[in-house]
Amino acid sequence: MADPEGTDRIETDLEVVAGVTDRGHTHERNEDAMSLGRWPDGTVAAVVCDGVSTSLAPQRASRTAADAALDVLLTSRAPAEERVEAAATAAASAVSSLGRDGDPHAPSCTLVCALVRPDEIAVAWVGDSRAYWLAPPDAAEPARAVTSDHSWAAQMVAAGVIGEADAMRDPRAHAITRWLGAGGTTEPEVVTLRPTGRGALLLCTDGLWNYLPGAADLAAVALPELADGGAIAAAEALTTLALDAGGRDNITVVVIPVGSDRPIRVISGHEK
């Protein structure tokens, strides 16, 4: 199928951050979007959005949300945690403006965004697009998921109703409980990390993590590529993995290298 907007595959390499968004093998269009930015001082901003396919024009929601969030991340002077929260809130407002009041099928999407400095990482998210901390096996702070999905499966597991394996096999597993757009609960969840060791922050849609959800497994693929070819090589390798595994969904992968020689630790996490 023709791609008049040129969004079937986009690769962006800013060296300190790089990303790939790909239509995959089965979808008619790419309903994901990403927006990346950087400052001369090494600060990096990144946004990843995944359109809700049951809504109308989900690709518009993703593109609108990604651009609105990045604008706040690049222009606000607020502290990092407040800035990512404001970015997610601005994205929600922008997406809401795309539809008519009361329209349950108005454009909708999920979002994960990050502001990354050499000594601080702030992440905000709504829905099931994820952030991961990637680190080698011998790191003091191992690779792990930074975000927790706003989804039926995650909610059931957190409540102790069902085990994770059983929850993920349920047909309702990927039903999201928060999203940007009509009828959505749009409050972002926010977490701040203090990076004190080498590694990378990964932002991605479920087109990747459905195939490889484990942080250590993602790190095993991404970090060697990051060392050899930089962030774009790591993003391409993870995208290729998802495509080779079936590519049944749109895939968006953003990789942000993080430096220094000490481990990373969580200093705060809250939900607004």
C-alpha positions as CSV (number, residue, x, y, z in Angstrom):
1,M,0.0,0.0,0.0
2,A,1.2,3.5,-0.8
3,D,2.5,5.6,2.1
4,P,1.5,9.2,1.2
5,E,2.7,10.6,4.5
6,G,6.1,8.8,4.4
7,T,5.6,7.2,7.8
8,D,6.0,3.5,7.0
9,R,9.5,3.7,8.4
10,I,11.3,6.7,9.9
11,E,14.8,6.6,11.3
12,T,16.1,9.6,13.3
13,D,19.7,9.8,14.6
14,L,20.7,12.7,16.8
15,E,23.7,10.6,18.2
16,V,22.8,11.2,21.8
17,V,19.3,9.8,21.0
18,A,18.1,7.8,18.1
19,G,14.8,6.1,17.1
20,V,13.1,4.0,14.5
21,T,9.4,3.8,13.9
22,D,8.2,1.1,11.5
23,R,4.8,0.0,10.1
24,G,5.5,-3.7,10.6
25,H,4.4,-6.4,8.3
26,T,0.6,-6.5,8.8
27,H,-0.8,-3.1,9.6
28,E,-2.0,-0.9,6.7
29,R,-0.4,2.2,8.2
30,N,2.0,3.3,10.9
31,E,-0.1,4.6,13.8
32,D,2.9,5.2,16.1
33,A,4.9,8.4,16.3
34,M,8.1,9.6,17.9
35,S,9.6,13.1,18.5
36,L,13.3,13.6,19.6
37,G,15.3,16.6,20.7
38,R,18.6,17.6,22.3
39,W,20.4,20.5,23.8
40,P,24.2,21.4,23.6
41,D,24.6,20.5,27.3
42,G,23.7,16.9,26.7
43,T,20.1,17.0,27.8
44,V,17.8,14.8,25.7
45,A,14.0,14.8,25.2
46,A,12.1,12.0,23.6
47,V,8.4,11.0,23.1
48,V,6.9,7.8,21.9
49,C,3.2,7.4,21.1
50,D,1.0,4.5,20.0
51,G,-2.3,5.1,18.3
52,V,-5.3,3.3,19.7
53,S,-6.5,1.3,16.7
54,T,-10.1,1.2,17.7
55,S,-10.3,5.0,17.4
56,L,-10.6,7.1,14.3
57,A,-7.4,8.4,12.8
58,P,-5.1,7.1,15.6
59,Q,-2.1,8.2,13.6
60,R,-3.2,11.8,14.0
61,A,-3.5,11.4,17.8
62,S,0.1,9.9,18.0
63,R,1.6,12.6,15.8
64,T,-0.2,15.4,17.6
65,A,0.7,14.1,21.1
66,A,4.3,13.5,20.2
67,D,4.8,17.0,18.9
68,A,2.9,18.7,21.7
69,A,4.8,16.8,24.4
70,L,8.2,17.5,22.8
71,D,7.4,21.2,22.6
72,V,6.9,21.4,26.3
73,L,10.0,19.3,27.0
74,L,12.2,21.6,24.9
75,T,10.8,24.9,26.0
76,S,9.8,24.6,29.7
77,R,12.2,25.6,32.4
78,A,10.4,23.7,35.1
79,P,12.2,20.9,37.1
80,A,12.5,17.7,35.1
81,E,9.7,15.8,36.9
82,E,7.3,18.7,36.5
83,R,8.3,19.1,32.9
84,V,7.5,15.5,31.8
85,E,4.2,15.7,33.6
86,A,3.4,18.9,31.9
87,A,4.4,17.4,28.6
88,A,2.0,14.5,29.0
89,T,-0.8,16.9,30.1
90,A,-0.2,19.1,27.0
91,A,-0.3,16.1,24.8
92,A,-3.6,15.0,26.3
93,S,-5.1,18.4,25.7
94,A,-3.9,18.5,22.1
95,V,-5.3,15.1,21.4
96,S,-8.6,15.9,23.0
97,S,-8.9,18.9,20.6
98,L,-8.9,16.6,17.6
99,G,-12.4,15.1,18.3
100,R,-15.8,16.3,19.1
101,D,-17.1,16.3,22.7
102,G,-18.8,13.0,23.5
103,D,-17.4,11.2,20.4
104,P,-16.2,7.8,21.7
105,H,-14.2,7.1,18.5
106,A,-12.2,10.4,18.5
107,P,-8.5,10.0,17.9
108,S,-6.6,8.4,20.8
109,C,-3.1,7.2,21.7
110,T,-0.8,6.2,24.5
111,L,2.4,8.1,25.4
112,V,5.7,7.7,27.2
113,C,8.1,10.6,27.3
114,A,11.5,11.3,29.0
115,L,13.8,14.1,29.8
116,V,17.4,12.7,30.2
117,R,20.3,14.6,31.7
118,P,23.7,13.1,32.7
119,D,22.6,12.9,36.3
120,E,18.8,12.7,36.1
121,I,16.1,10.8,34.1
122,A,12.4,11.8,34.4
123,V,9.8,9.7,32.7
124,A,6.0,10.2,32.3
125,W,3.6,7.8,30.7
126,V,-0.1,7.1,30.0
127,G,-1.1,3.7,28.7
128,D,1.2,0.7,27.8
129,S,4.0,2.3,25.9
130,R,7.1,1.5,28.0
131,A,10.4,2.8,29.3
132,Y,13.2,0.4,30.3
133,W,16.6,0.9,32.0
134,L,19.1,-1.2,30.1
135,A,22.3,-2.3,31.8
136,P,24.8,-5.1,31.5
137,P,24.4,-8.2,33.7
138,D,27.2,-7.2,36.1
139,A,25.8,-3.8,36.7
140,A,25.0,-2.8,40.3
141,E,21.5,-1.9,39.2
142,P,20.3,-4.5,36.7
143,A,18.2,-3.9,33.6
144,R,14.5,-3.4,34.5
145,A,11.2,-1.9,33.4
146,V,10.9,1.7,34.5
147,T,7.2,2.0,33.8
148,S,4.2,-0.2,34.7
149,D,1.4,-0.6,32.1
150,H,-1.9,1.0,32.5
151,S,-3.6,-2.1,31.2
152,W,-6.1,-4.8,32.4
153,A,-3.3,-7.4,32.9
154,A,-1.1,-5.1,34.9
155,Q,-4.1,-4.0,37.0
156,M,-5.1,-7.5,37.8
157,V,-1.6,-8.6,38.7
158,A,-1.1,-5.6,40.9
159,A,-4.3,-6.4,42.7
160,G,-3.2,-10.0,43.3
161,V,-6.2,-11.3,41.4
162,I,-4.3,-13.3,38.9
163,G,-0.6,-14.3,38.1
164,E,1.3,-12.5,35.4
165,A,1.5,-15.5,33.0
166,D,-2.2,-16.1,33.3
167,A,-3.0,-12.4,32.9
168,M,-1.0,-12.1,29.7
169,R,-2.9,-15.1,28.2
170,D,-6.3,-13.5,28.9
171,P,-7.9,-11.9,25.8
172,R,-8.3,-8.7,27.9
173,A,-4.6,-8.5,28.7
174,H,-3.7,-5.6,26.4
175,A,-6.9,-3.6,27.1
176,I,-5.5,-0.2,28.2
177,T,-7.0,1.5,31.2
178,R,-5.6,5.0,30.5
179,W,-5.1,6.8,27.2
180,L,-5.0,10.2,25.6
181,G,-8.2,11.1,23.8
182,A,-12.0,10.6,24.1
183,G,-13.1,9.0,27.3
184,G,-9.6,8.3,28.5
185,T,-8.1,8.7,32.0
186,T,-5.3,10.9,31.0
187,E,-3.4,11.5,34.3
188,P,0.3,10.6,33.7
189,E,2.3,8.5,36.1
190,V,5.8,9.9,36.7
191,V,9.1,8.5,37.9
192,T,12.5,10.1,38.4
193,L,15.8,8.2,38.4
194,R,19.4,9.3,39.2
195,P,21.7,7.6,36.7
196,T,25.0,6.7,38.3
197,G,26.1,4.0,35.9
198,R,26.5,3.3,32.2
199,G,23.5,2.0,30.3
200,A,20.6,3.3,28.2
201,L,17.0,4.3,28.5
202,L,14.7,2.6,26.0
203,L,11.3,3.9,25.1
204,C,9.1,1.6,23.0
205,T,5.6,0.6,21.9
206,D,4.1,-2.8,22.4
207,G,5.1,-3.7,18.9
208,L,8.5,-4.4,20.4
209,W,7.9,-5.5,23.9
210,N,5.1,-8.0,22.9
211,Y,7.9,-10.1,21.5
212,L,10.6,-9.4,24.0
213,P,9.2,-8.0,27.3
214,G,12.2,-8.8,29.6
215,A,14.6,-5.9,30.3
216,A,17.7,-8.2,30.5
217,D,16.8,-9.7,27.1
218,L,16.3,-6.3,25.6
219,A,19.6,-5.1,27.0
220,A,21.4,-8.2,25.6
221,V,20.3,-7.2,22.1
222,A,20.7,-3.4,22.4
223,L,23.9,-2.8,24.4
224,P,26.4,-4.6,22.1
225,E,24.9,-2.7,19.2
226,L,25.1,0.5,21.2
227,A,28.7,0.0,21.9
228,D,29.6,-0.8,18.3
229,G,27.3,1.6,16.3
230,G,25.7,4.0,18.6
231,A,22.1,4.6,19.6
232,I,20.8,4.2,16.0
233,A,22.3,0.8,15.7
234,A,20.7,-0.3,18.9
235,A,17.3,1.0,17.8
236,E,17.6,-0.7,14.4
237,A,18.6,-4.0,16.0
238,L,15.5,-4.0,18.3
239,T,13.2,-3.0,15.5
240,T,14.7,-5.8,13.3
241,L,14.1,-8.3,16.1
242,A,10.4,-7.4,16.3
243,L,10.1,-7.6,12.5
244,D,11.8,-10.9,12.3
245,A,9.5,-12.2,15.1
246,G,6.4,-11.4,13.1
247,G,6.0,-7.6,13.0
248,R,2.3,-8.0,13.7
249,D,2.1,-4.4,15.1
250,N,3.6,-1.0,14.5
251,I,7.0,-0.8,16.1
252,T,8.7,2.3,17.6
253,V,12.0,2.1,19.5
254,V,14.0,5.0,20.9
255,V,17.4,4.5,22.6
256,I,19.2,7.1,24.8
257,P,22.7,6.3,26.0
258,V,23.4,7.2,29.6
259,G,27.0,7.6,30.9
260,S,29.2,7.5,34.1
261,D,30.5,4.6,36.0
262,R,28.2,4.1,39.0
263,P,24.8,2.3,39.3
264,I,21.4,3.9,38.8
265,R,19.0,4.2,41.6
266,V,15.3,5.3,41.8
267,I,14.9,8.5,43.9
268,S,11.2,9.1,43.5
269,G,8.1,7.8,41.8
270,H,4.6,9.2,42.1
271,E,1.3,9.4,40.4
272,K,-0.4,12.7,39.9
